[in-house]
Amino acid sequence: MFRWAAAMRTCNILIVCAFMAAGPLVVPAQAQEAEPTVIAIADVQRLLRESTAGASLERQLAEMRASLAAVVAEREQALRQQEQELQEQSAILAPETFAERRRAFEEEVIEFQRDVRERQRTLDEAYGEGLNQIRVAIIEILQQMVEERGYDLILPQAQILVGSRELDITDDVLTELDQRVPTITISVEEN
């Protein structure tokens, strides 16, 4: 066992000596002349959240949701009142008439729920379109920075585990984004 280990050490020493005697490794000319890759990092989520356009978009969405919530609350109150009146009439109406009015009321509730879901979907779509407008502007700014500053690659901060803070260009992008797109206006068509 010891002889085997000694033989392996001797073999490893001979291999290292052979490489040292051969001289330095020859590196192809292309590898010697290659310039380093210039990388930058941008925090896209921060840009969406902290830009004036992003803040404007969030504010509009909050206002639209509050407005929708007020309309929904008002309509729900009216439906509760309608249901209470229907229950009070159940004792004086013929069973067939009551059943017919009950079905009509339930259809009205179902239609109301469908309308609320549709309005919420429309709000979500409008918000998504607003976010896409901001994302397009961010991509345009980043592309311009690639051309002007000579970056080879700009990575999203969310994909970086560790990196130098000097690579982060988010503040520069935020300044340019606020100048280019100070606000985003979304609108939702009323049915």
C-alpha positions as CSV (number, residue, x, y, z in Angstrom):
1,M,0.0,0.0,0.0
2,F,2.8,2.4,0.9
3,R,4.8,1.5,-2.2
4,W,1.7,2.3,-4.3
5,A,1.3,5.8,-2.7
6,A,5.0,6.5,-3.1
7,A,4.9,5.4,-6.8
8,M,1.9,7.7,-7.4
9,R,3.7,10.7,-5.8
10,T,6.8,10.0,-7.9
11,C,4.6,9.8,-11.1
12,N,2.8,13.1,-10.2
13,I,6.2,14.8,-9.6
14,L,7.5,13.6,-12.9
15,I,4.4,14.9,-14.7
16,V,4.7,18.4,-13.1
17,C,8.4,18.5,-14.0
18,A,7.6,17.6,-17.6
19,F,5.0,20.5,-17.9
20,M,7.5,22.9,-16.3
21,A,10.2,21.9,-18.7
22,A,7.9,22.4,-21.7
23,G,7.6,26.1,-20.8
24,P,4.6,28.3,-20.6
25,L,1.4,27.3,-22.3
26,V,0.8,28.7,-25.7
27,V,-2.4,30.7,-25.8
28,P,-4.0,31.4,-29.2
29,A,-3.7,35.0,-30.5
30,Q,-7.5,35.5,-30.4
31,A,-7.7,34.7,-26.6
32,Q,-4.8,37.1,-25.9
33,E,-6.4,40.0,-27.9
34,A,-10.0,39.6,-26.5
35,E,-11.3,42.5,-24.6
36,P,-13.1,41.9,-21.3
37,T,-16.9,41.7,-21.4
38,V,-18.5,44.8,-20.0
39,I,-21.5,43.9,-17.8
40,A,-24.1,46.0,-16.1
41,I,-27.0,45.2,-13.8
42,A,-30.5,46.9,-13.7
43,D,-33.2,46.3,-11.0
44,V,-36.3,46.2,-13.3
45,Q,-38.7,45.6,-10.4
46,R,-37.3,48.7,-8.6
47,L,-37.7,50.7,-11.9
48,L,-41.3,49.6,-12.2
49,R,-42.0,50.4,-8.6
50,E,-40.1,53.6,-8.0
51,S,-40.4,55.4,-11.4
52,T,-42.9,58.3,-11.6
53,A,-44.7,56.4,-14.3
54,G,-44.9,53.3,-12.1
55,A,-46.1,55.3,-9.1
56,S,-48.7,57.0,-11.4
57,L,-49.9,53.6,-12.6
58,E,-50.2,52.3,-9.1
59,R,-52.1,55.3,-7.9
60,Q,-54.6,55.1,-10.9
61,L,-55.1,51.4,-10.2
62,A,-55.8,52.1,-6.6
63,E,-58.3,54.8,-7.5
64,M,-60.1,52.6,-10.0
65,R,-60.3,49.6,-7.6
66,A,-61.7,51.9,-4.9
67,S,-64.3,53.2,-7.3
68,L,-65.2,49.7,-8.3
69,A,-65.4,48.6,-4.7
70,A,-67.8,51.5,-4.0
71,V,-70.0,50.5,-6.9
72,V,-69.9,46.9,-5.9
73,A,-70.8,47.7,-2.2
74,E,-73.7,49.9,-3.4
75,R,-75.1,47.2,-5.7
76,E,-74.6,44.5,-3.0
77,Q,-76.6,46.6,-0.6
78,A,-79.4,47.0,-3.2
79,L,-79.4,43.2,-3.8
80,R,-79.6,42.5,0.0
81,Q,-82.6,44.9,0.2
82,Q,-84.2,43.2,-2.8
83,E,-83.7,39.8,-1.2
84,Q,-85.2,41.0,2.1
85,E,-88.2,42.3,0.3
86,L,-88.6,39.0,-1.6
87,Q,-88.4,37.1,1.7
88,E,-91.1,39.3,3.2
89,Q,-93.3,38.7,0.1
90,S,-92.9,34.9,0.3
91,A,-95.8,34.6,2.8
92,I,-98.3,36.5,0.6
93,L,-97.2,35.4,-2.9
94,A,-98.4,32.2,-4.6
95,P,-95.6,29.6,-4.5
96,E,-95.2,29.7,-8.3
97,T,-95.0,33.5,-8.4
98,F,-92.5,33.5,-5.5
99,A,-90.4,30.8,-7.2
100,E,-90.4,32.8,-10.5
101,R,-89.3,36.0,-8.7
102,R,-86.7,34.0,-6.7
103,R,-85.2,32.7,-10.0
104,A,-85.2,36.2,-11.5
105,F,-83.4,37.5,-8.4
106,E,-80.8,34.7,-8.5
107,E,-80.2,35.4,-12.2
108,E,-79.7,39.1,-11.4
109,V,-77.1,38.1,-8.7
110,I,-75.3,35.8,-11.1
111,E,-75.2,38.6,-13.7
112,F,-73.9,41.0,-11.1
113,Q,-71.1,38.6,-10.2
114,R,-70.2,38.1,-13.8
115,D,-70.1,41.9,-14.3
116,V,-67.8,42.4,-11.3
117,R,-65.4,39.7,-12.6
118,E,-65.4,41.3,-16.0
119,R,-64.6,44.7,-14.5
120,Q,-61.8,43.3,-12.4
121,R,-60.4,41.5,-15.5
122,T,-60.5,44.8,-17.4
123,L,-58.7,46.6,-14.6
124,D,-56.0,43.9,-14.6
125,E,-55.6,44.2,-18.3
126,A,-55.3,47.9,-18.2
127,Y,-52.7,47.7,-15.5
128,G,-50.8,45.1,-17.5
129,E,-50.8,47.3,-20.5
130,G,-49.5,50.2,-18.4
131,L,-46.7,48.0,-17.0
132,N,-45.8,46.9,-20.6
133,Q,-45.5,50.6,-21.6
134,I,-43.0,51.1,-18.8
135,R,-41.1,47.9,-19.7
136,V,-40.8,49.0,-23.3
137,A,-39.4,52.3,-22.3
138,I,-36.9,50.5,-19.9
139,I,-35.7,48.3,-22.8
140,E,-35.3,51.3,-25.1
141,I,-33.2,53.1,-22.4
142,L,-31.1,50.0,-21.7
143,Q,-30.5,49.5,-25.5
144,Q,-29.4,53.1,-25.8
145,M,-27.0,52.6,-22.8
146,V,-25.6,49.6,-24.5
147,E,-24.8,51.6,-27.6
148,E,-23.6,54.8,-25.8
149,R,-21.6,53.2,-22.9
150,G,-20.3,50.1,-24.6
151,Y,-22.0,47.5,-22.4
152,D,-21.9,44.0,-23.8
153,L,-24.5,42.7,-21.5
154,I,-27.1,44.1,-19.1
155,L,-28.6,41.6,-16.6
156,P,-31.7,41.9,-14.4
157,Q,-30.7,42.3,-10.8
158,A,-33.2,39.5,-9.8
159,Q,-30.9,37.0,-11.6
160,I,-27.7,38.1,-9.9
161,L,-26.7,36.2,-6.7
162,V,-23.5,38.2,-6.0
163,G,-22.0,41.2,-7.8
164,S,-20.3,44.5,-7.4
165,R,-22.5,47.5,-6.7
166,E,-20.5,49.4,-9.3
167,L,-22.2,47.3,-12.0
168,D,-25.7,48.5,-11.0
169,I,-27.0,51.2,-13.4
170,T,-30.5,51.3,-12.0
171,D,-30.3,54.9,-10.7
172,D,-29.2,56.1,-14.2
173,V,-32.0,54.2,-15.9
174,L,-34.5,55.5,-13.3
175,T,-33.5,59.1,-14.0
176,E,-33.8,58.6,-17.8
177,L,-37.1,56.8,-17.4
178,D,-38.6,59.6,-15.3
179,Q,-37.7,62.1,-18.0
180,R,-39.0,60.0,-20.9
181,V,-42.1,58.6,-19.3
182,P,-43.2,60.9,-16.4
183,T,-46.7,59.3,-16.3
184,I,-48.8,56.5,-17.7
185,T,-52.5,57.0,-18.2
186,I,-54.7,53.9,-18.2
187,S,-58.4,53.9,-18.9
188,V,-61.1,51.4,-18.6
189,E,-64.2,51.4,-20.8
190,E,-67.4,51.3,-18.8
191,N,-70.0,48.8,-20.0
